């Protein structure tokens, strides 16, 4: 049970960390999006901040759109990917141990 909670916590943190390592994706001339694997933060305006961390400055907060549904989808995708990775590594370890 503790393993699942740890995986969930990691899955909640990874999407937020990816916005600082990615670059803007231009959706339209006035909308730029961030996030991985699904874009969940949008900056609505002509010129997005040069540095990603400036998105969270008070003058830019009014121009941010946080899409909760897309964030939840990102968390689920990452959670399932980590679970699949653990499943595959456990299977490989068991088969090597039995040989």
MDAnalysis code that builds the backbone (N, CA, C; Angstrom):
import MDAnalysis as mda
import numpy as np

u = mda.Universe.empty(297, n_residues=99, atom_resindex=np.repeat(np.arange(99), 3), trajectory=True)
u.add_TopologyAttr("name", ["N", "CA", "C"] * 99)
u.add_TopologyAttr("resid", np.arange(1, 100))
u.add_TopologyAttr("resname", ["UNK", "UNK", "UNK", "UNK", "UNK", "UNK", "UNK", "UNK", "UNK", "UNK", "UNK", "UNK", "UNK", "UNK", "UNK", "UNK", "UNK", "UNK", "UNK", "UNK", "UNK", "UNK", "UNK", "UNK", "UNK", "UNK", "UNK", "UNK", "UNK", "UNK", "UNK", "UNK", "UNK", "UNK", "UNK", "UNK", "UNK", "UNK", "UNK", "UNK", "UNK", "UNK", "UNK", "UNK", "UNK", "UNK", "UNK", "UNK", "UNK", "UNK", "UNK", "UNK", "UNK", "UNK", "UNK", "UNK", "UNK", "UNK", "UNK", "UNK", "UNK", "UNK", "UNK", "UNK", "UNK", "UNK", "UNK", "UNK", "UNK", "UNK", "UNK", "UNK", "UNK", "UNK", "UNK", "UNK", "UNK", "UNK", "UNK", "UNK", "UNK", "UNK", "UNK", "UNK", "UNK", "UNK", "UNK", "UNK", "UNK", "UNK", "UNK", "UNK", "UNK", "UNK", "UNK", "UNK", "UNK", "UNK", "UNK"])
u.atoms.positions = np.array([
    [0.821, -1.198, 0.000],
    [0.000, 0.000, 0.000],
    [0.863, 1.258, 0.000],
    [1.953, 1.228, 0.761],
    [2.830, 2.383, 0.823],
    [3.492, 2.636, -0.534],
    [3.766, 1.552, -1.257],
    [4.371, 1.666, -2.584],
    [3.436, 2.416, -3.536],
    [2.133, 2.125, -3.478],
    [1.162, 2.804, -4.331],
    [1.052, 4.280, -3.995],
    [1.107, 4.614, -2.713],
    [1.050, 6.026, -2.308],
    [2.287, 6.773, -2.788],
    [3.434, 6.123, -2.728],
    [4.677, 6.751, -3.206],
    [4.604, 6.984, -4.709],
    [4.108, 5.999, -5.445],
    [3.967, 6.146, -6.896],
    [2.979, 7.269, -7.212],
    [1.893, 7.358, -6.462],
    [0.921, 8.429, -6.685],
    [1.538, 9.794, -6.407],
    [2.297, 9.907, -5.342],
    [2.952, 11.175, -5.016],
    [3.932, 11.580, -6.120],
    [4.701, 10.628, -6.594],
    [5.635, 10.904, -7.702],
    [4.856, 11.318, -8.949],
    [3.733, 10.660, -9.197],
    [2.917, 10.977, -10.366],
    [2.289, 12.366, -10.268],
    [2.034, 12.834, -9.069],
    [1.494, 14.176, -8.884],
    [2.562, 15.252, -9.077],
    [3.794, 14.938, -8.720],
    [4.882, 15.920, -8.778],
    [5.481, 16.046, -10.176],
    [5.644, 14.935, -10.878],
    [6.328, 14.949, -12.186],
    [5.695, 15.920, -13.190],
    [4.363, 15.969, -13.352],
    [3.822, 16.929, -14.332],
    [4.188, 18.380, -14.014],
    [4.185, 18.753, -12.728],
    [4.570, 20.121, -12.372],
    [6.037, 20.390, -12.676],
    [6.878, 19.416, -12.437],
    [8.298, 19.615, -12.725],
    [8.564, 19.735, -14.218],
    [7.779, 19.056, -15.028],
    [8.020, 19.096, -16.474],
    [7.752, 20.465, -17.077],
    [6.925, 21.285, -16.443],
    [6.682, 22.604, -17.028],
    [7.932, 23.478, -16.959],
    [8.817, 23.203, -16.015],
    [10.036, 23.998, -15.891],
    [11.131, 23.537, -16.845],
    [11.007, 22.343, -17.406],
    [12.022, 21.817, -18.313],
    [11.589, 21.860, -19.768],
    [10.319, 22.124, -20.016],
    [9.823, 22.168, -21.380],
    [9.797, 23.586, -21.916],
    [9.349, 23.708, -23.134],
    [9.189, 25.028, -23.728],
    [7.728, 25.197, -24.136],
    [7.366, 26.419, -24.417],
    [5.991, 26.711, -24.802],
    [5.642, 26.030, -26.127],
    [4.412, 25.564, -26.213],
    [3.857, 25.076, -27.465],
    [2.809, 26.101, -27.880],
    [2.951, 26.638, -29.075],
    [2.027, 27.673, -29.530],
    [0.743, 27.008, -30.016],
    [-0.350, 27.285, -29.315],
    [-1.652, 26.740, -29.675],
    [-2.332, 27.681, -30.665],
    [-2.251, 28.955, -30.387],
    [-2.760, 30.002, -31.266],
    [-1.875, 31.226, -31.040],
    [-2.029, 32.278, -31.822],
    [-1.172, 33.455, -31.606],
    [-1.277, 34.049, -30.204],
    [-2.390, 33.799, -29.521],
    [-2.570, 34.359, -28.184],
    [-2.538, 33.307, -27.079],
    [-2.247, 32.064, -27.393],
    [-2.245, 31.014, -26.375],
    [-1.016, 30.131, -26.516],
    [-0.295, 29.971, -25.411],
    [0.906, 29.137, -25.352],
    [0.714, 28.147, -24.207],
    [0.995, 26.864, -24.455],
    [0.721, 25.821, -23.459],
    [1.986, 25.118, -22.994],
    [1.888, 24.559, -21.790],
    [2.973, 23.801, -21.170],
    [2.395, 22.564, -20.503],
    [3.246, 21.578, -20.290],
    [2.861, 20.377, -19.557],
    [3.289, 19.126, -20.287],
    [3.405, 18.042, -19.536],
    [3.751, 16.759, -20.118],
    [3.074, 15.669, -19.315],
    [2.530, 14.658, -19.888],
    [2.384, 14.330, -21.290],
    [1.238, 15.083, -21.969],
    [0.327, 15.651, -21.206],
    [-0.768, 16.441, -21.764],
    [-0.576, 17.883, -21.306],
    [-0.785, 18.834, -22.206],
    [-0.623, 20.251, -21.867],
    [-1.744, 20.664, -20.914],
    [-1.385, 21.180, -19.722],
    [-2.401, 21.531, -18.740],
    [-2.294, 22.960, -18.227],
    [-1.266, 23.692, -18.602],
    [-1.143, 25.101, -18.240],
    [-1.050, 25.909, -19.530],
    [-1.900, 26.925, -19.636],
    [-1.878, 27.783, -20.811],
    [-1.641, 29.221, -20.386],
    [-0.812, 29.908, -21.151],
    [-0.608, 31.340, -20.961],
    [-1.382, 32.028, -22.070],
    [-2.302, 32.895, -21.694],
    [-3.139, 33.571, -22.672],
    [-2.658, 35.015, -22.781],
    [-2.015, 35.326, -23.871],
    [-1.462, 36.640, -24.118],
    [-0.487, 36.572, -25.277],
    [-0.145, 37.745, -25.825],
    [0.747, 37.768, -26.989],
    [2.152, 37.294, -26.674],
    [2.748, 37.830, -25.634],
    [4.140, 37.531, -25.324],
    [4.255, 36.810, -23.988],
    [4.480, 35.501, -24.013],
    [4.648, 34.788, -22.735],
    [5.962, 35.208, -22.079],
    [6.066, 35.022, -20.760],
    [7.313, 35.363, -20.074],
    [8.492, 34.582, -20.667],
    [9.636, 35.205, -20.663],
    [10.831, 34.577, -21.224],
    [11.221, 33.335, -20.420],
    [11.139, 33.442, -19.100],
    [11.481, 32.323, -18.218],
    [10.202, 31.740, -17.630],
    [10.123, 30.419, -17.624],
    [8.906, 29.723, -17.194],
    [8.514, 30.083, -15.768],
    [9.470, 30.209, -14.860],
    [9.122, 30.482, -13.467],
    [8.439, 31.835, -13.308],
    [8.583, 32.731, -14.293],
    [7.918, 34.032, -14.239],
    [6.408, 33.917, -14.441],
    [5.944, 32.764, -14.897],
    [4.499, 32.554, -15.016],
    [3.793, 32.740, -13.685],
    [4.471, 32.430, -12.604],
    [3.847, 32.444, -11.292],
    [4.061, 33.755, -10.551],
    [4.586, 34.771, -11.230],
    [4.682, 36.113, -10.656],
    [3.275, 36.715, -10.621],
    [2.990, 37.568, -9.655],
    [1.629, 38.118, -9.520],
    [1.085, 38.779, -10.791],
    [1.924, 39.469, -11.546],
    [1.416, 40.150, -12.748],
    [1.040, 39.185, -13.868],
    [1.512, 37.957, -13.810],
    [1.205, 36.967, -14.852],
    [0.117, 35.979, -14.447],
    [-0.239, 35.936, -13.180],
    [-1.214, 34.942, -12.710],
    [-2.584, 35.097, -13.360],
    [-2.951, 36.307, -13.729],
    [-4.260, 36.529, -14.356],
    [-4.316, 35.965, -15.770],
    [-3.177, 35.715, -16.372],
    [-3.141, 35.247, -17.758],
    [-2.878, 33.746, -17.869],
    [-2.908, 33.053, -16.742],
    [-2.679, 31.605, -16.739],
    [-4.009, 30.875, -16.643],
    [-4.131, 29.822, -17.436],
    [-5.289, 28.939, -17.359],
    [-4.779, 27.554, -16.969],
    [-5.229, 27.057, -15.807],
    [-4.844, 25.726, -15.334],
    [-6.002, 24.787, -15.608],
    [-5.775, 23.785, -16.437],
    [-6.824, 22.850, -16.822],
    [-6.703, 21.584, -15.971],
    [-7.580, 21.476, -14.993],
    [-7.521, 20.392, -14.010],
    [-7.713, 19.028, -14.663],
    [-8.623, 18.937, -15.604],
    [-8.867, 17.661, -16.281],
    [-7.630, 17.140, -16.997],
    [-6.937, 18.036, -17.688],
    [-5.711, 17.627, -18.378],
    [-4.614, 17.250, -17.389],
    [-4.563, 17.932, -16.255],
    [-3.576, 17.586, -15.230],
    [-3.855, 16.182, -14.681],
    [-5.107, 15.877, -14.425],
    [-5.469, 14.550, -13.907],
    [-5.120, 13.473, -14.933],
    [-5.365, 13.753, -16.212],
    [-5.000, 12.792, -17.262],
    [-3.491, 12.576, -17.267],
    [-2.712, 13.646, -17.120],
    [-1.248, 13.524, -17.060],
    [-0.812, 12.662, -15.883],
    [-1.428, 12.887, -14.730],
    [-1.085, 12.109, -13.536],
    [-1.409, 10.631, -13.752],
    [-2.555, 10.342, -14.329],
    [-2.951, 8.945, -14.564],
    [-1.993, 8.278, -15.551],
    [-1.618, 8.976, -16.613],
    [-0.689, 8.401, -17.594],
    [0.657, 8.092, -16.948],
    [1.162, 9.015, -16.150],
    [2.455, 8.796, -15.490],
    [2.347, 7.682, -14.450],
    [1.253, 7.661, -13.687],
    [1.051, 6.613, -12.680],
    [1.036, 5.233, -13.335],
    [0.272, 5.098, -14.415],
    [0.194, 3.805, -15.093],
    [1.523, 3.420, -15.731],
    [2.263, 4.401, -16.217],
    [3.584, 4.114, -16.791],
    [4.546, 3.593, -15.737],
    [4.529, 4.204, -14.567],
    [5.410, 3.748, -13.480],
    [5.004, 2.357, -13.010],
    [3.700, 2.123, -12.868],
    [3.224, 0.789, -12.468],
    [3.636, -0.269, -13.493],
    [3.514, 0.064, -14.781],
    [3.913, -0.868, -15.832],
    [5.410, -1.126, -15.779],
    [6.189, -0.110, -15.532],
    [7.638, -0.262, -15.417],
    [7.998, -1.195, -14.255],
    [7.350, -0.999, -13.107],
    [7.592, -1.890, -11.969],
    [7.163, -3.324, -12.273],
    [6.030, -3.477, -12.944],
    [5.543, -4.805, -13.291],
    [6.533, -5.529, -14.196],
    [7.027, -4.830, -15.215],
    [7.974, -5.438, -16.157],
    [9.290, -5.782, -15.468],
    [9.807, -4.883, -14.657],
    [11.075, -5.170, -13.974],
    [10.924, -6.318, -12.985],
    [9.783, -6.399, -12.296],
    [9.560, -7.519, -11.376],
    [9.469, -8.837, -12.132],
    [8.819, -8.845, -13.281],
    [8.725, -10.061, -14.091],
    [10.097, -10.502, -14.586],
    [10.892, -9.551, -15.059],
    [12.236, -9.892, -15.536],
    [13.100, -10.418, -14.395],
    [12.982, -9.806, -13.229],
    [13.768, -10.243, -12.078],
    [13.373, -11.658, -11.662],
    [12.070, -11.951, -11.672],
    [11.616, -13.282, -11.288],
    [12.077, -14.344, -12.260],
    [12.002, -14.063, -13.556],
    [12.409, -15.055, -14.546],
    [13.922, -15.298, -14.487],
    [14.705, -14.276, -14.247],
    [16.151, -14.470, -14.123],
    [16.500, -15.229, -12.866],
    [15.740, -14.987, -11.796],
    [15.996, -15.663, -10.539],
    [15.644, -17.143, -10.609],
    [14.617, -17.470, -11.385],
    [14.191, -18.861, -11.500],
    [15.134, -19.687, -12.380],
    [15.849, -19.029, -13.276],
    [16.763, -19.753, -14.178],
    [17.985, -20.246, -13.503],
])
